Amino acid sequence: MNNQQILFLGSFITVLVVAILFWPTTDAEQPQTTAETSMESTRSVMQAPEGAILVTMYKNEGCMCCTRWAEHMNKEGFFVTEKVTRELGAIKSEQGISNELTSCHTAVIDGYIVEGHVPPADVQRLLKERPDAIGLSVPGMPEGSPGMEGPNPDPYDVLLINSDGSTSVFSSYR
């Protein structure tokens, strides 16, 4: 093999490896519409314990604080299905979550969006009161919120995201 053939073969292999690594292969990597999200929740009904409130949580691969938040939710009567996606930003945007309200995961719960490390009690209150709203958000990742346990808890607010995109304080943790 001459140098030109080796260079061509190396370039071909490089392109092939890049294509394999970055080519979308599953539906979970694609942003879902609200209808698709609802369909996914419906499919999860068969797996959920009786009486559990279904939650579909979208997160980046390897994010363990999201999994710890899901564990808090599961202990309080929810059934969380974790969906790893490369399109988290698109999902947040489609659901009406502005950059100021974002956190590391986005959950869909009974028609509401729950962004970030919202305590289960606040989600239960949201579902009980059923305000005309998009959902709840704990922007960022404050230490001391569910899934973000640590020795120095930060004060934080849970924000209600109103239907017009404005926010108000739903609850405070100090």
Contacts in CASP RR format, 6 or more apart in sequence:
PFRMAT RR
TARGET T0000
AUTHOR 0000-0000-0000
METHOD contacts of the structure
MODEL  1
MNNQQILFLGSFITVLVVAILFWPTTDAEQPQTTAETSMESTRSVMQAPE
GAILVTMYKNEGCMCCTRWAEHMNKEGFFVTEKVTRELGAIKSEQGISNE
LTSCHTAVIDGYIVEGHVPPADVQRLLKERPDAIGLSVPGMPEGSPGMEG
PNPDPYDVLLINSDGSTSVFSSYR
1 9 0 8 1.000
24 30 0 8 1.000
24 86 0 8 1.000
28 83 0 8 1.000
28 84 0 8 1.000
28 85 0 8 1.000
29 85 0 8 1.000
29 86 0 8 1.000
29 87 0 8 1.000
30 85 0 8 1.000
30 87 0 8 1.000
31 85 0 8 1.000
31 87 0 8 1.000
31 89 0 8 1.000
31 90 0 8 1.000
31 91 0 8 1.000
31 94 0 8 1.000
32 40 0 8 1.000
32 91 0 8 1.000
33 94 0 8 1.000
34 94 0 8 1.000
34 95 0 8 1.000
34 108 0 8 1.000
37 56 0 8 1.000
37 108 0 8 1.000
40 56 0 8 1.000
40 81 0 8 1.000
40 83 0 8 1.000
41 54 0 8 1.000
41 56 0 8 1.000
41 81 0 8 1.000
41 108 0 8 1.000
44 54 0 8 1.000
44 56 0 8 1.000
44 79 0 8 1.000
44 81 0 8 1.000
45 54 0 8 1.000
47 79 0 8 1.000
47 81 0 8 1.000
48 54 0 8 1.000
48 79 0 8 1.000
49 79 0 8 1.000
51 77 0 8 1.000
52 77 0 8 1.000
52 78 0 8 1.000
52 79 0 8 1.000
53 77 0 8 1.000
53 78 0 8 1.000
53 79 0 8 1.000
53 109 0 8 1.000
53 110 0 8 1.000
53 127 0 8 1.000
54 78 0 8 1.000
54 79 0 8 1.000
54 81 0 8 1.000
54 109 0 8 1.000
54 110 0 8 1.000
55 70 0 8 1.000
55 73 0 8 1.000
55 78 0 8 1.000
55 79 0 8 1.000
55 80 0 8 1.000
55 81 0 8 1.000
55 107 0 8 1.000
55 108 0 8 1.000
55 109 0 8 1.000
55 114 0 8 1.000
56 80 0 8 1.000
56 81 0 8 1.000
56 83 0 8 1.000
56 107 0 8 1.000
56 108 0 8 1.000
56 109 0 8 1.000
57 66 0 8 1.000
57 69 0 8 1.000
57 70 0 8 1.000
57 80 0 8 1.000
57 81 0 8 1.000
57 82 0 8 1.000
57 83 0 8 1.000
57 105 0 8 1.000
57 106 0 8 1.000
57 107 0 8 1.000
58 83 0 8 1.000
58 85 0 8 1.000
58 88 0 8 1.000
58 91 0 8 1.000
58 105 0 8 1.000
58 106 0 8 1.000
58 107 0 8 1.000
58 108 0 8 1.000
59 66 0 8 1.000
59 67 0 8 1.000
59 82 0 8 1.000
59 83 0 8 1.000
59 84 0 8 1.000
59 85 0 8 1.000
59 88 0 8 1.000
59 104 0 8 1.000
59 105 0 8 1.000
59 106 0 8 1.000
60 66 0 8 1.000
60 84 0 8 1.000
60 85 0 8 1.000
60 86 0 8 1.000
60 88 0 8 1.000
60 104 0 8 1.000
60 105 0 8 1.000
61 84 0 8 1.000
61 86 0 8 1.000
62 84 0 8 1.000
63 104 0 8 1.000
63 105 0 8 1.000
65 104 0 8 1.000
65 117 0 8 1.000
65 141 0 8 1.000
65 147 0 8 1.000
65 148 0 8 1.000
66 82 0 8 1.000
66 104 0 8 1.000
66 105 0 8 1.000
67 82 0 8 1.000
68 146 0 8 1.000
68 147 0 8 1.000
68 148 0 8 1.000
68 149 0 8 1.000
69 105 0 8 1.000
69 116 0 8 1.000
69 117 0 8 1.000
69 146 0 8 1.000
69 147 0 8 1.000
69 148 0 8 1.000
70 80 0 8 1.000
70 82 0 8 1.000
71 147 0 8 1.000
72 119 0 8 1.000
72 120 0 8 1.000
72 146 0 8 1.000
72 147 0 8 1.000
73 80 0 8 1.000
73 120 0 8 1.000
73 123 0 8 1.000
73 146 0 8 1.000
74 80 0 8 1.000
75 120 0 8 1.000
76 120 0 8 1.000
76 121 0 8 1.000
76 124 0 8 1.000
77 120 0 8 1.000
78 109 0 8 1.000
78 120 0 8 1.000
78 123 0 8 1.000
80 107 0 8 1.000
85 91 0 8 1.000
88 105 0 8 1.000
88 106 0 8 1.000
89 102 0 8 1.000
91 106 0 8 1.000
92 102 0 8 1.000
92 106 0 8 1.000
92 115 0 8 1.000
95 106 0 8 1.000
95 108 0 8 1.000
95 113 0 8 1.000
95 134 0 8 1.000
96 113 0 8 1.000
96 134 0 8 1.000
96 161 0 8 1.000
96 165 0 8 1.000
97 106 0 8 1.000
97 113 0 8 1.000
97 115 0 8 1.000
97 134 0 8 1.000
97 137 0 8 1.000
97 161 0 8 1.000
98 165 0 8 1.000
100 139 0 8 1.000
101 115 0 8 1.000
101 137 0 8 1.000
101 139 0 8 1.000
101 159 0 8 1.000
101 161 0 8 1.000
101 167 0 8 1.000
102 115 0 8 1.000
102 137 0 8 1.000
102 139 0 8 1.000
102 140 0 8 1.000
103 115 0 8 1.000
103 116 0 8 1.000
103 117 0 8 1.000
103 137 0 8 1.000
103 138 0 8 1.000
103 139 0 8 1.000
103 140 0 8 1.000
103 141 0 8 1.000
104 116 0 8 1.000
104 140 0 8 1.000
104 141 0 8 1.000
105 115 0 8 1.000
105 116 0 8 1.000
106 113 0 8 1.000
106 114 0 8 1.000
106 115 0 8 1.000
106 116 0 8 1.000
107 113 0 8 1.000
107 114 0 8 1.000
107 115 0 8 1.000
107 116 0 8 1.000
108 114 0 8 1.000
109 123 0 8 1.000
109 127 0 8 1.000
110 127 0 8 1.000
112 126 0 8 1.000
112 127 0 8 1.000
112 133 0 8 1.000
112 134 0 8 1.000
112 135 0 8 1.000
112 136 0 8 1.000
113 134 0 8 1.000
113 135 0 8 1.000
113 136 0 8 1.000
113 161 0 8 1.000
114 123 0 8 1.000
114 126 0 8 1.000
114 135 0 8 1.000
114 136 0 8 1.000
114 137 0 8 1.000
115 135 0 8 1.000
115 136 0 8 1.000
115 137 0 8 1.000
115 138 0 8 1.000
115 139 0 8 1.000
115 161 0 8 1.000
116 137 0 8 1.000
116 138 0 8 1.000
116 139 0 8 1.000
116 140 0 8 1.000
116 141 0 8 1.000
116 145 0 8 1.000
117 138 0 8 1.000
117 141 0 8 1.000
117 142 0 8 1.000
117 145 0 8 1.000
117 146 0 8 1.000
117 147 0 8 1.000
117 148 0 8 1.000
118 136 0 8 1.000
118 137 0 8 1.000
118 138 0 8 1.000
118 145 0 8 1.000
118 146 0 8 1.000
118 158 0 8 1.000
119 145 0 8 1.000
119 146 0 8 1.000
119 158 0 8 1.000
119 171 0 8 1.000
119 173 0 8 1.000
120 146 0 8 1.000
122 136 0 8 1.000
122 158 0 8 1.000
122 170 0 8 1.000
122 171 0 8 1.000
123 136 0 8 1.000
125 170 0 8 1.000
125 171 0 8 1.000
126 133 0 8 1.000
126 135 0 8 1.000
126 136 0 8 1.000
126 160 0 8 1.000
126 170 0 8 1.000
131 160 0 8 1.000
132 162 0 8 1.000
132 163 0 8 1.000
133 160 0 8 1.000
133 161 0 8 1.000
133 162 0 8 1.000
133 163 0 8 1.000
134 161 0 8 1.000
134 162 0 8 1.000
134 163 0 8 1.000
134 165 0 8 1.000
135 160 0 8 1.000
135 161 0 8 1.000
136 158 0 8 1.000
136 159 0 8 1.000
136 160 0 8 1.000
136 161 0 8 1.000
136 170 0 8 1.000
137 158 0 8 1.000
137 159 0 8 1.000
137 161 0 8 1.000
137 167 0 8 1.000
138 145 0 8 1.000
138 156 0 8 1.000
138 157 0 8 1.000
138 158 0 8 1.000
138 159 0 8 1.000
139 159 0 8 1.000
141 148 0 8 1.000
142 148 0 8 1.000
142 153 0 8 1.000
142 154 0 8 1.000
142 155 0 8 1.000
142 156 0 8 1.000
143 149 0 8 1.000
143 150 0 8 1.000
143 152 0 8 1.000
143 153 0 8 1.000
143 154 0 8 1.000
144 150 0 8 1.000
144 153 0 8 1.000
144 154 0 8 1.000
144 156 0 8 1.000
144 173 0 8 1.000
145 154 0 8 1.000
145 156 0 8 1.000
145 173 0 8 1.000
153 173 0 8 1.000
155 172 0 8 1.000
155 173 0 8 1.000
155 174 0 8 1.000
156 172 0 8 1.000
156 173 0 8 1.000
157 169 0 8 1.000
157 170 0 8 1.000
157 171 0 8 1.000
157 172 0 8 1.000
157 173 0 8 1.000
158 169 0 8 1.000
158 170 0 8 1.000
158 171 0 8 1.000
158 172 0 8 1.000
158 173 0 8 1.000
159 167 0 8 1.000
159 168 0 8 1.000
159 169 0 8 1.000
159 170 0 8 1.000
160 167 0 8 1.000
160 168 0 8 1.000
160 169 0 8 1.000
160 170 0 8 1.000
161 167 0 8 1.000
162 168 0 8 1.000
END
